[in-house]
Amino acid sequence: MATGNRKLTEPLESTTLFFGLLFAAVLLLGALATLVGTGTVGGIGHAQVCVTDTNIGGGSDGNPFAGTYAAKPGAQLQPPNAPLSACALHPGFGQRLLYSLMTVPEVLLWGGILLLLWRLLVLARRDGPFTARVAGAMRVLGWYIIAGAVIAAAIEQLSTVLLFNSLVTPPEGIDSVPFAALRALVPVPALAGAALLTFARIVRLGAAMDDELQGTV
């Protein structure tokens, strides 16, 4: 039974293991580079704190932002190439925190997806595919993908706007945050999450039918 269940979870189990190990290796190398002062992980380390507003464009023949945007003290506008970009000359703790929040949520999202997917496959291999625990793990993964994609995108966009406003004047509004969250949800996370939630119902129904059959034998 165990051999059959292992074959049942392939090739997804091997693929998940590969990307999980690759994910861990990249984080480990990034952490080591950060410790020796040559790299950064999620903005933590000796990274240059810069932010780019992809919603504002211009041309490379002169500064299209002159008279519209100006760098605040301690900040510097990048060369006049679209899109608009600014960097902090001497970033403070708050700016470094915002810079980290521009990337960390997505890292946590993918790390959580790999972890929950691995847990789902282990349960399916160990207990069989049609069990209440597998259905529960599938449901958790589905909601995690849907909610995680929205929350991660919202945090990253809000952090981008707040960091941009700390470097450049006039400030931008936060009306782009909900649009970024919606854009991150469709189509793949929404479809993947909905599919997992649907299959969780199917698996739970199959587990209930299996329990009824075993009770009548």
Disulfide bonds with the S-S distance in Angstrom:
Cys50-Cys87 1.78
